[in-house]
Every structure is written in structure tokens, then in C-alpha cells.
């Protein structure tokens, strides 16, 4: 049917809130990326700071105009097996998205839509970056029905799903409910302090900023009778600031994942979470491309893991597009691993020749620039870190799954269905060929698994077995 004769629908007026907030978020994102330069401008143009109300007012007016234009230029059509969307202010686009191309269907209920019983439907397809389609202001019932229709679309093309009908009244085949005590740990394992350190490094890399801070600290220290008094005050301020950042991270993720409830019905997986605003996210098991258990340094201390289920395309590049279980203790990890039919891994190590890699050039440079003892110290430090990395690195393959575990202080454990491989490459360099070693690189739609320094015969056997498994697999893989 021609798009001109379709019944194009507009969003309700309250959707202006969504477009305004999305415009603000986009502006903040660009300002954040340009933060070091903005701080330099702030320091260099302090004499013009009295004009800041005019600048803020101009930005606000631009945001209002952009919000109204984006709202007026947005329209959509719902068809039995696809959704059509028209949007764009300066560049007008029309997107036709078939339901069977959709990888993930999310329903968001932000706090400003809750009084009106409205929701935001977010649809992501393979190859999209973030949300490919966002339809704001849909009635709750309509958004939930669309989500079910999208998840049921594969039934017509996947014979194994013919008996699976998404039913809210049906008892779940598997479910996981995270208690509040576990949700409070999510903010602790997110490495918020690392983000503060990176941000501080970016700011101090700017000459104007570093000079301004040094001058301020010198003036601050001169106001005390003793340098130690000033140091104690500064350390106290820094400690309080870090505690505030940590508490902010805990509260942020507590609000995001409050009441986290994961359910699986047949091959359909969904979770609901959120305190102030809620998110309902769902996908189908045939879309699964890669499973990743992550454990940072703090998470290792707390003996907790995070689980990410990756699908095809760019939706994995952003945190808001990933299907996530934010925290798992050992018992919950075993339960979800059993439901995903992950085998008990038999980890294999790679050759020890991988340990002394990358140590020579940094050691020589340090010895040349400083002194020979500095070069020796750098060599010892690099070799120690490489040994710790090698000890954590391992791989597993048995039947339907291939897994790679890697990390230094934290650990990442990635599992991929072997039958969904897109490409398997064996590579070598002159030195590895002398030792009869090869590197195996396995590309999937959700990411790449690399296994370096394994015997040539073993690499070739793995390649043959995985290719044979892929060739005989008749299940839907995407």
C-alpha cells in the first residue's frame, strides 16, 4: 500500500514533554563530550561571564522551537506486520520497520507519562544504533499489545515456536526476582569512582584548567596557618565528594532496577524494573548472539556478577540498548546459567609464550629516558601484569557453546552459541609458526571471540567442528 493513502497518526500533545527531554539529553550529551573545551572557554572568557543568562536563555528558546518542530513532523502508522514512521525537521525521513526484523521491544513508562497512563514504545533492529524507533504517548494497553504482536511474529517462520503464545496469565517457565539488598549493590559495582578519575584526567589535560586549579589551590593554602591544615581540609572535601558520587550512583541504579523481575515463557524473555519510571524490555531467544558475565574489581570483592545478553547489530554499543541482569550472586548465576543451558566449563589455558608480550619497548624507553633501574622496574611490572592476565585467560568449547574468559583485575566471561558463527579465522606470525602455534578469531553478530597461542592442530580441529555445526544447524539464528 502506498504510504500517501495510509492513515498517518500524530502523537498526543503531552508527547511534547518527551521531545523536550530528549532534546535536553542530546544537548547535555554534546556538552559533556566538549567538557574540557568548555571549561577552557570558561576560564579564558571569565570577563564575559555576566552574559551567561543571555546564553542560557538563547539555548532554552532553541530547545523549545526544536521540540515543537520535532513533534509536528512526527507521525506513524501501525500495520499488522510493520510500523511506519515519518520524522525529521530539516531532513524528512520515512522508516518502514517489519516486525520480524525487530530484535528488541521495550516499553518505558517515565514519571511524566504515568498520570496519563501513556508509555514509550522503543524498537531496535539489527544494525541500529540505540533505539531505531521511539513512539511516545501510546496508551499502555496499545503499547503492551504491540510488544506481544512483535514477539509473536516469529511464530509464523519458526516452527518450534508454534505452540508458544505470549500470555500474561501463563505461569513462567523461569523467573528471577532481585531483592532490594541486591539492587543496592548495583551502584557499588559500577566503578563510578573510575569515571570520576577519567573525567578529572580529561579536565587537567587542558593547560588553562590546570593553571587555574593550581592558582586556586595556592590561594587556598595561603589562607591557613599550616600547609598540613589545608591538606587535611582538601582531603576531607575530596573524600566527601567521592562519597556523594558513590551514593548518587547507588541511588541512580536503585531507581533504575528497583523491583527487577525477569521471566521466560518459552523462548520469550522479558524483565520489568524501575521505581520512579519503569522499563519493560523483551526479546526472543533465537535473537541471542552472545552472553557476557562481567565482574569488575569491586564485584569480585562482593562476589557478584553482571549479565549482558547481546544481539546482532549496534544496539549492544550503548548501555540503554542491552538486555541486562544488573547483579547476580553465585546461586542466581547458576540458576540462570542452567536455564540458558550453559554447560559446566572445562577451561583450557593458552601457551605461556603469551606472557612476555609488550614488555620490551616500554622497558627500553623507560631505561633510556630515566635510568636502567627504571627500565628494569617497568619490565618487572609489565611481566607481572601479563602473568596475572594470562592466569585469568582461558577458553572452553564443548558441543553447542564456545566461551572465552579474560581480564586482569576484573573478569569478563563471554559465551556464544557455536552454531551462530559468521566467520572463523586462523592467523599466525613468523614467531608463532616456529612454535607451531596459531590464533583463532571467531566473529559473531554480537561480538568477536579471540583465542591466541593454541596449537595448530587444535585450532584447525576447532575450526572444522564449528563450521560443521554451523552448516548442519537449521534453527533461526537471528
VENVENHU-V120461 format. One record per pair of residues at least 12 apart in sequence whose C-alpha atoms are under 10 Angstrom apart, sorted by sequence separation. I is the first residue (numbers start at 1). J is the second residue. D is the distance in whole Angstrom. If there is no record, write none. Layout:
I:J:D
I:J:D
//
This chain:
74:86:6
75:87:7
83:95:8
84:96:4
85:97:8
107:119:6
108:120:5
109:121:9
121:133:8
122:134:5
123:135:9
152:164:8
221:233:10
259:271:10
260:272:6
261:273:7
269:281:8
270:282:4
271:283:10
293:305:6
294:306:5
295:307:9
310:322:7
311:323:9
363:375:4
364:376:9
366:378:7
367:379:10
393:405:5
394:406:7
402:414:8
403:415:4
404:416:9
426:438:6
427:439:5
428:440:9
439:451:6
440:452:6
73:86:7
74:87:4
83:96:6
84:97:6
106:119:10
107:120:6
108:121:7
121:134:6
122:135:7
152:165:7
217:230:9
221:234:9
259:272:7
260:273:4
261:274:10
269:282:6
270:283:7
292:305:10
293:306:6
294:307:6
309:322:7
310:323:7
362:375:8
363:376:7
365:378:10
366:379:9
392:405:7
393:406:4
394:407:10
402:415:6
403:416:6
426:439:6
427:440:7
438:451:9
439:452:4
440:453:8
73:87:5
74:88:7
82:96:7
83:97:5
84:98:9
106:120:8
107:121:5
108:122:8
120:134:7
121:135:5
122:136:9
151:165:9
152:166:7
220:234:9
258:272:9
259:273:5
260:274:7
268:282:7
269:283:6
270:284:9
292:306:8
293:307:5
294:308:8
308:322:7
309:323:5
310:324:9
361:375:10
363:377:8
364:378:9
392:406:6
393:407:7
401:415:7
402:416:6
403:417:9
425:439:8
426:440:5
427:441:8
438:452:7
439:453:5
440:454:8
72:87:9
73:88:6
74:89:9
82:97:6
83:98:7
106:121:6
107:122:6
120:135:6
121:136:6
151:166:8
257:272:8
258:273:6
259:274:6
260:275:10
268:283:6
269:284:6
292:307:6
293:308:7
307:322:10
308:323:6
309:324:6
360:375:9
363:378:5
364:379:9
391:406:9
392:407:6
393:408:9
401:416:6
402:417:7
403:418:9
425:440:6
426:441:7
437:452:8
438:453:5
439:454:6
71:87:9
72:88:9
73:89:6
81:97:9
82:98:4
83:99:8
105:121:7
106:122:5
107:123:9
119:135:8
120:136:4
121:137:8
257:273:5
258:274:5
259:275:7
267:283:9
268:284:4
269:285:7
291:307:7
292:308:5
293:309:9
307:323:8
308:324:5
309:325:9
359:375:10
362:378:7
363:379:5
390:406:8
391:407:9
392:408:7
400:416:9
401:417:5
402:418:6
424:440:7
425:441:5
426:442:9
437:453:5
438:454:6
439:455:9
440:456:10
70:87:7
71:88:9
72:89:9
73:90:10
81:98:6
82:99:5
105:122:6
106:123:6
119:136:6
120:137:6
121:138:7
148:165:9
149:166:9
217:234:9
256:273:7
257:274:5
258:275:5
267:284:6
268:285:6
291:308:6
292:309:6
307:324:6
308:325:6
362:379:8
363:380:9
389:406:7
390:407:9
391:408:9
392:409:9
400:417:6
401:418:5
402:419:10
424:441:6
425:442:7
436:453:9
437:454:5
438:455:6
439:456:8
69:87:10
70:88:6
71:89:9
74:92:10
76:94:9
80:98:9
81:99:6
82:100:8
104:122:8
105:123:5
106:124:8
118:136:8
119:137:5
120:138:6
121:139:10
148:166:7
255:273:9
256:274:5
257:275:7
258:276:9
260:278:10
262:280:10
264:282:10
266:284:9
267:285:5
268:286:9
290:308:8
291:309:5
292:310:8
306:324:7
307:325:5
308:326:8
360:378:9
361:379:9
363:381:10
389:407:6
390:408:8
392:410:9
393:411:9
395:413:9
397:415:10
399:417:9
400:418:5
401:419:8
423:441:8
424:442:5
425:443:8
435:453:9
436:454:8
437:455:5
438:456:5
440:458:10
441:459:10
69:88:9
70:89:6
73:92:8
74:93:10
75:94:9
76:95:9
77:96:9
79:98:9
80:99:9
81:100:8
82:101:9
104:123:6
105:124:7
118:137:5
119:138:5
120:139:9
121:140:10
147:166:10
148:167:9
254:273:10
255:274:6
256:275:7
258:277:10
259:278:9
260:279:10
261:280:10
262:281:10
263:282:9
264:283:10
265:284:10
266:285:9
267:286:7
290:309:6
291:310:6
306:325:6
307:326:7
359:378:8
360:379:7
363:382:9
388:407:9
389:408:5
392:411:7
393:412:9
394:413:9
395:414:9
396:415:9
397:416:10
399:418:8
400:419:7
401:420:10
423:442:6
424:443:6
435:454:10
436:455:6
437:456:5
438:457:9
440:459:6
69:89:6
70:90:10
73:93:10
74:94:10
76:96:10
79:99:10
82:102:10
103:123:8
104:124:5
105:125:9
117:137:9
118:138:5
119:139:6
120:140:9
148:168:10
254:274:8
255:275:5
256:276:8
257:277:10
258:278:9
260:280:10
262:282:10
264:284:9
267:287:10
289:309:8
290:310:5
291:311:9
305:325:9
306:326:5
307:327:7
359:379:6
362:382:9
388:408:6
389:409:8
392:412:9
393:413:9
395:415:10
398:418:9
399:419:9
400:420:10
422:442:8
423:443:5
424:444:9
432:452:10
435:455:8
436:456:6
437:457:9
438:458:9
439:459:7
440:460:9
68:89:10
69:90:10
102:123:7
103:124:6
104:125:7
116:137:9
117:138:9
118:139:5
119:140:6
121:142:10
122:143:10
253:274:9
254:275:8
255:276:7
256:277:8
257:278:9
264:285:9
288:309:7
289:310:6
290:311:7
305:326:8
306:327:5
307:328:8
358:379:9
359:380:9
387:408:9
388:409:8
389:410:10
397:418:9
421:442:7
422:443:6
423:444:7
432:453:7
435:456:9
436:457:9
437:458:9
438:459:7
442:463:9
101:123:10
102:124:6
103:125:5
104:126:9
116:138:10
117:139:6
118:140:5
119:141:9
121:143:6
253:275:10
255:277:8
256:278:8
257:279:9
287:309:10
288:310:6
289:311:5
290:312:9
304:326:10
305:327:6
306:328:6
359:381:9
360:382:9
386:408:8
389:411:10
421:443:6
422:444:5
423:445:10
432:454:9
433:455:10
437:459:9
438:460:9
440:462:9
441:463:10
66:89:8
101:124:9
102:125:4
103:126:6
113:136:9
116:139:8
117:140:6
118:141:9
119:142:9
120:143:8
121:144:9
255:278:9
256:279:8
287:310:9
288:311:5
289:312:6
304:327:6
305:328:5
306:329:9
356:379:9
359:382:6
360:383:10
385:408:7
420:443:9
421:444:5
422:445:7
432:455:10
433:456:9
440:463:8
99:123:9
101:125:6
102:126:7
103:127:10
113:137:7
116:140:9
117:141:9
118:142:9
119:143:7
123:147:9
285:309:10
287:311:6
288:312:8
289:313:10
303:327:10
304:328:5
305:329:7
358:382:8
359:383:7
385:409:9
418:442:9
420:444:7
421:445:8
424:448:10
428:452:9
432:456:10
442:466:10
100:125:9
101:126:7
103:128:10
106:131:9
113:138:10
118:143:9
119:144:9
121:146:9
122:147:9
286:311:9
287:312:7
303:328:9
304:329:5
305:330:8
357:382:9
358:383:9
419:444:10
420:445:8
421:446:10
423:448:10
424:449:10
425:450:10
426:451:10
427:452:9
428:453:9
97:123:9
99:125:9
102:128:10
105:131:9
108:134:10
113:139:10
114:140:9
121:147:8
283:309:10
285:311:10
303:329:7
304:330:7
307:333:9
356:382:8
357:383:8
416:442:10
418:444:9
420:446:10
422:448:10
424:450:10
426:452:10
427:453:10
97:124:10
98:125:9
104:131:9
107:134:10
109:136:10
113:140:10
123:150:10
284:311:10
302:329:9
303:330:7
305:332:10
306:333:9
355:382:9
356:383:6
359:386:9
416:443:10
417:444:9
421:448:10
97:125:8
105:133:10
106:134:9
107:135:10
108:136:9
109:137:10
283:311:9
299:327:9
304:332:10
305:333:8
355:383:7
356:384:9
358:386:9
416:444:8
428:456:9
107:136:10
299:328:10
304:333:9
307:336:10
355:384:9
356:385:10
357:386:8
416:445:10
427:456:10
102:132:9
299:329:10
355:385:9
356:386:7
416:446:9
426:456:9
107:138:10
109:140:9
355:386:5
356:387:8
416:447:9
27:59:9
108:140:10
292:324:10
293:325:10
294:326:10
295:327:10
354:386:8
355:387:6
416:448:9
427:459:10
445:477:10
107:140:9
294:327:10
354:387:9
355:388:9
414:447:9
416:449:8
426:459:7
445:478:9
293:327:10
355:389:8
414:448:9
415:449:9
425:459:9
426:460:8
24:59:10
97:132:9
108:143:9
293:328:9
352:387:9
354:389:10
355:390:6
414:449:8
425:460:10
24:60:9
27:63:9
97:133:9
107:143:7
354:390:7
355:391:9
95:132:9
96:133:10
106:143:9
107:144:7
353:390:10
426:463:8
95:133:9
105:143:10
106:144:9
352:390:8
424:462:9
425:463:8
23:62:10
24:63:7
105:144:10
107:146:10
351:390:9
352:391:9
424:463:7
23:63:7
24:64:10
83:123:10
107:147:8
281:321:9
283:323:8
293:333:9
350:390:8
402:442:10
423:463:10
424:464:10
22:63:10
23:64:9
105:146:9
106:147:7
281:322:9
282:323:8
349:390:8
350:391:9
21:63:9
105:147:6
281:323:7
349:391:8
424:466:9
20:63:7
23:66:8
24:67:9
104:147:9
105:148:9
281:324:9
349:392:9
350:393:8
424:467:8
19:63:10
20:64:7
23:67:7
349:393:7
350:394:7
405:449:10
423:467:9
19:64:9
20:65:9
22:67:9
105:150:7
348:393:9
349:394:5
350:395:8
404:449:7
421:466:8
422:467:9
20:66:8
21:67:9
104:150:9
105:151:8
196:242:8
291:337:10
347:393:9
348:394:5
349:395:7
403:449:8
404:450:8
405:451:10
419:465:10
420:466:9
421:467:8
19:66:9
20:67:5
23:70:9
99:146:10
103:150:9
104:151:9
347:394:6
348:395:5
349:396:9
402:449:9
403:450:10
404:451:7
418:465:9
419:466:7
420:467:10
16:64:10
19:67:5
20:68:8
85:133:8
99:147:10
102:150:7
103:151:9
346:394:9
347:395:5
348:396:6
403:451:10
418:466:6
419:467:8
421:469:9
422:470:9
18:67:9
19:68:8
84:133:9
85:134:9
101:150:9
102:151:9
193:242:7
196:245:8
291:340:10
346:395:8
347:396:5
348:397:9
417:466:10
418:467:9
419:468:9
420:469:9
421:470:7
17:67:9
19:69:9
20:70:9
83:133:9
85:135:9
99:149:8
100:150:7
192:242:9
193:243:9
195:245:10
345:395:9
346:396:6
347:397:8
419:469:6
420:470:6
16:67:7
17:68:10
19:70:7
20:71:9
99:150:5
100:151:8
102:153:10
291:342:10
345:396:6
346:397:8
418:469:7
419:470:4
420:471:10
15:67:10
16:68:7
19:71:7
98:150:9
99:151:8
100:152:9
101:153:10
193:245:7
271:323:9
344:396:10
345:397:8
346:398:8
418:470:7
419:471:8
16:69:10
18:71:9
99:152:9
100:153:6
101:154:10
192:245:7
193:246:7
270:323:9
271:324:9
343:396:10
345:398:8
417:470:10
419:472:8
420:473:9
16:70:9
17:71:10
99:153:6
100:154:6
192:246:6
269:323:10
271:325:9
343:397:10
344:398:10
395:449:10
419:473:6
16:71:6
98:153:10
99:154:9
100:155:10
191:246:9
192:247:10
285:340:9
343:398:8
395:450:9
396:451:10
418:473:10
419:474:9
420:475:10
15:71:8
16:72:9
100:156:10
190:246:9
192:248:9
193:249:9
343:399:9
345:401:10
347:403:9
348:404:9
349:405:10
395:451:7
419:475:9
420:476:9
421:477:10
100:157:9
192:249:7
343:400:9
345:402:9
346:403:10
347:404:9
348:405:10
394:451:8
395:452:10
420:477:6
13:71:9
188:246:7
191:249:9
192:250:9
342:400:9
343:401:8
345:403:8
347:405:9
393:451:9
419:477:8
420:478:9
12:71:9
13:72:10
76:135:8
187:246:7
188:247:9
190:249:8
341:400:10
342:401:7
343:402:10
393:452:10
11:71:8
75:135:9
187:247:8
189:249:10
190:250:9
341:401:9
342:402:10
402:462:10
417:477:9
10:71:9
11:72:9
74:135:9
187:248:8
188:249:7
189:250:9
342:403:10
10:72:8
187:249:5
188:250:6
262:324:10
10:73:9
11:74:8
83:146:10
186:249:9
187:250:4
190:253:9
262:325:8
10:74:7
11:75:7
186:250:7
187:251:7
261:325:10
398:462:10
402:466:9
9:74:9
10:75:5
11:76:8
184:249:10
185:250:7
186:251:9
187:252:7
188:253:9
260:325:8
397:462:8
401:466:10
8:74:10
9:75:5
10:76:7
80:146:10
184:250:6
186:252:10
187:253:6
260:326:9
399:465:9
400:466:9
8:75:6
9:76:5
10:77:9
183:250:9
184:251:8
186:253:6
187:254:7
399:466:9
7:75:10
8:76:5
9:77:6
78:146:9
81:149:8
82:150:9
183:251:10
184:252:10
185:253:9
186:254:7
257:325:9
7:76:8
8:77:5
9:78:9
80:149:9
81:150:8
184:253:8
185:254:9
257:326:8
397:466:10
400:469:8
6:76:10
7:77:7
8:78:9
80:150:10
183:253:8
184:254:6
186:256:10
256:326:10
257:327:10
399:469:9
400:470:10
6:77:7
7:78:9
183:254:6
184:255:10
186:257:9
6:78:10
81:153:8
182:254:9
183:255:9
6:79:10
80:153:10
181:254:10
183:256:9
184:257:9
253:326:9
342:415:8
3:77:9
180:254:8
183:257:7
184:258:9
342:416:10
183:258:7
264:339:9
342:417:10
8:84:9
9:85:10
182:258:10
183:259:8
8:85:9
180:257:9
183:260:8
6:84:10
8:86:9
180:258:7
354:432:10
178:257:9
179:258:9
180:259:7
353:432:9
178:258:8
179:259:7
180:260:9
3:84:9
178:259:7
179:260:8
177:259:7
178:260:6
179:261:9
353:435:9
177:260:6
178:261:7
176:260:8
177:261:5
178:262:9
351:435:10
353:437:10
176:261:6
177:262:6
175:261:7
176:262:5
177:263:9
351:437:8
175:262:5
176:263:7
350:437:10
174:262:8
175:263:4
176:264:9
174:263:6
175:264:6
350:439:10
172:262:10
173:263:8
174:264:5
175:265:9
3:94:9
172:263:6
173:264:6
174:265:7
18:110:9
171:263:9
172:264:6
173:265:5
174:266:9
3:96:10
171:264:9
172:265:5
173:266:7
18:112:9
171:265:8
172:266:8
173:267:10
175:269:9
177:271:9
17:112:8
18:113:9
170:265:8
173:268:10
174:269:9
175:270:9
176:271:9
177:272:10
178:273:10
17:113:9
172:268:10
173:269:10
175:271:9
15:112:10
168:265:9
172:269:10
14:112:9
15:113:9
166:264:10
167:265:8
354:452:8
14:113:8
166:265:7
354:453:7
165:265:8
166:266:8
353:453:8
164:265:8
165:266:8
166:267:10
350:451:8
351:452:8
352:453:8
14:116:9
18:120:9
164:266:6
165:267:10
166:268:8
349:451:10
350:452:7
351:453:5
352:454:10
15:118:9
163:266:9
164:267:8
165:268:9
349:452:10
350:453:6
351:454:6
14:118:9
15:119:10
164:268:9
349:453:9
350:454:6
351:455:8
15:120:9
161:266:8
190:295:10
191:296:8
307:412:10
309:414:10
349:454:8
350:455:9
12:118:10
160:266:10
161:267:8
189:295:8
190:296:8
191:297:8
305:411:9
306:412:10
307:413:10
308:414:9
309:415:10
310:416:10
348:454:10
160:267:9
161:268:10
189:296:7
190:297:10
191:298:8
305:412:9
307:414:10
189:297:8
190:298:8
191:299:9
189:298:5
190:299:8
300:409:9
188:298:7
189:299:5
300:410:7
188:299:8
189:300:9
290:401:10
292:403:9
294:405:10
296:407:9
297:408:9
298:409:9
299:410:8
300:411:8
189:301:9
290:402:10
291:403:9
292:404:10
293:405:9
294:406:10
295:407:9
296:408:10
297:409:6
298:410:8
299:411:10
185:298:10
186:299:9
189:302:8
290:403:10
292:405:10
294:407:10
296:409:7
297:410:5
185:299:9
188:302:9
295:409:9
296:410:4
297:411:8
189:304:8
295:410:5
296:411:6
151:267:10
152:268:9
189:305:9
190:306:10
294:410:8
295:411:5
296:412:8
18:135:10
19:136:9
151:268:7
185:302:9
189:306:9
294:411:6
295:412:6
18:136:7
151:269:10
186:304:9
293:411:8
294:412:5
295:413:9
17:136:9
18:137:8
185:304:9
186:305:10
293:412:6
294:413:6
15:135:9
16:136:9
17:137:10
148:268:10
186:306:9
292:412:7
293:413:5
294:414:8
15:136:6
16:137:9
292:413:6
293:414:6
14:136:9
15:137:5
182:304:9
291:413:8
292:414:4
293:415:8
14:137:7
15:138:9
291:414:6
292:415:6
11:135:8
12:136:8
13:137:8
290:414:7
291:415:5
292:416:9
10:135:10
11:136:7
12:137:6
290:415:6
291:416:6
11:137:6
12:138:8
289:415:9
290:416:5
291:417:9
10:137:10
11:138:8
12:139:10
289:416:6
290:417:7
158:286:9
288:416:9
289:417:7
290:418:10
288:417:8
289:418:10
317:446:10
154:284:9
289:419:10
290:420:9
316:446:8
151:282:8
289:420:7
314:445:10
315:446:9
316:447:9
151:283:7
152:284:9
154:286:9
288:420:9
289:421:9
312:444:8
313:445:7
314:446:9
147:280:10
150:283:9
151:284:7
311:444:10
312:445:5
313:446:7
147:281:9
148:282:9
311:445:7
312:446:5
313:447:9
147:282:8
310:445:9
311:446:5
312:447:8
144:280:9
147:283:10
190:326:10
310:446:6
311:447:9
189:326:9
309:446:9
310:447:8
189:327:9
187:326:9
186:326:6
187:327:10
185:326:9
186:327:6
185:327:8
186:328:10
183:326:8
184:327:10
185:328:10
182:326:9
183:327:7
182:327:7
183:328:10
182:328:8
178:325:9
182:329:8
178:326:9
176:325:10
178:327:8
178:328:8
178:332:9
290:444:8
177:332:10
289:444:7
290:445:8
291:446:9
176:332:8
289:445:6
290:446:6
291:447:10
288:445:9
289:446:5
290:447:7
287:445:10
288:446:8
289:447:8
290:448:9
119:278:10
120:279:9
121:280:10
122:281:9
176:335:9
287:446:10
290:449:10
119:279:10
121:281:10
175:335:10
176:336:8
126:287:9
174:335:9
175:336:9
114:276:9
174:336:9
36:199:9
40:203:9
114:277:8
35:199:9
36:200:10
39:203:8
44:208:7
106:270:9
108:272:10
110:274:9
111:275:9
112:276:10
113:277:9
114:278:9
175:339:10
36:201:10
37:202:10
38:203:10
43:208:7
44:209:9
105:270:9
106:271:10
107:272:9
108:273:10
109:274:9
110:275:10
111:276:6
112:277:8
174:339:7
312:477:10
36:202:6
37:203:9
40:206:7
42:208:10
43:209:7
104:270:10
106:272:10
108:274:9
110:276:7
111:277:5
173:339:9
312:478:7
35:202:9
36:203:5
39:206:9
40:207:8
41:208:9
42:209:9
109:276:9
110:277:4
111:278:8
311:478:8
35:203:8
36:204:8
40:208:6
41:209:9
43:211:10
44:212:10
109:277:5
110:278:6
36:205:8
37:206:8
39:208:8
40:209:6
43:212:7
108:277:7
109:278:5
110:279:8
36:206:7
39:209:7
40:210:10
108:278:6
109:279:6
37:208:10
107:278:8
108:279:4
109:280:8
36:208:10
37:209:9
40:212:10
107:279:6
108:280:6
36:209:8
106:279:7
107:280:5
108:281:8
106:280:5
107:281:6
105:280:8
106:281:4
107:282:9
105:281:6
106:282:6
104:281:7
105:282:6
106:283:9
104:282:6
105:283:7
103:282:9
104:283:5
105:284:10
103:283:6
104:284:8
102:283:9
103:284:8
103:286:10
104:287:9
130:313:10
131:314:10
132:315:9
103:287:6
127:311:10
128:312:9
129:313:8
130:314:7
131:315:7
102:287:9
103:288:9
126:311:8
127:312:7
128:313:6
129:314:5
130:315:5
125:311:9
126:312:5
127:313:4
128:314:5
129:315:5
130:316:8
125:312:8
126:313:5
127:314:5
128:315:6
129:316:8
130:317:8
131:318:10
125:313:8
126:314:7
127:315:7
128:316:9
129:317:7
130:318:6
289:477:8
124:313:9
125:314:9
126:315:8
127:316:10
128:317:10
129:318:8
130:319:9
131:320:9
286:475:8
287:476:8
288:477:8
289:478:8
124:314:9
125:315:8
130:320:7
131:321:7
286:476:6
287:477:6
288:478:7
124:315:7
130:321:6
285:476:10
286:477:6
287:478:5
129:321:8
130:322:9
285:477:9
286:478:6
128:321:10
285:478:9
284:478:10
124:321:8
123:321:10
122:321:10
104:311:9
103:311:7
103:312:8
103:313:9
104:315:9
103:315:9
106:321:9
104:321:8
104:322:9
104:323:9
160:475:9
159:475:9
160:476:10
158:475:8
159:476:10
127:445:10
158:476:7
126:445:9
157:476:9
126:446:10
154:476:9
126:478:9
103:478:8
102:478:10
101:478:9
100:478:10
//
